[in-house]
Amino acid sequence: MIRKAFCLALVLVFCTAGLAFAAKAKGGADINQMLMSSFEKMEKGKFKEAQAILEKVLKKDPGNPLALNNLAAVMVKMNKFDKADTYLKQALPRAKGYMVQVNRVCQVGGICLAFKPVTTGTGNQELAPLVMLNIDMVKQYMAAEPLPGKGPR
């Protein structure tokens, strides 16, 4: 009797976990579609529209490292390097183990790379080193920026 109750409880746990996973996967597909749409907007130079989409992604999935990385690229385009640096630093902890397919990148301002999300399968590159590369590029650019009213550093 105890064994049957335990097995029944175990089955319920697995079914509940399966339903939760399915719901999360559905939300994940929606987020992935939004990430894809924002990337396409960036490629077309529609950075304000891309920003709006990325902000919606972050409302649904706070801390999404790809959204934060790509939002940093938008900030670079808007010459908001401090914000870009902040977004990249927020992305870094969650970027470890987050796999992307580096099949297409978008260079913004010649210094910050946005990455296209994976549409099928799994990625071939961990996002963390790519975010670190962007952090380094933004920092180098900020260091080379002239100080307001004082000329080159």
Buried (B, 14 or more C-beta within 10 A) or exposed (E): EEEEEEEEEEEEEEEEEEEEEEEEEEEEEEBBBBBBBBBBBBEEEBBEBBBEBBEBBBEEBEEBBBBBBBBBBBBBBBEBBEBBBBBBBBBBEBBEEBBBBBEEBBEBBEBBBBBBBBEEEEBEBBBBEBBEEBBEBBEEBBEEEEEEEEEEE
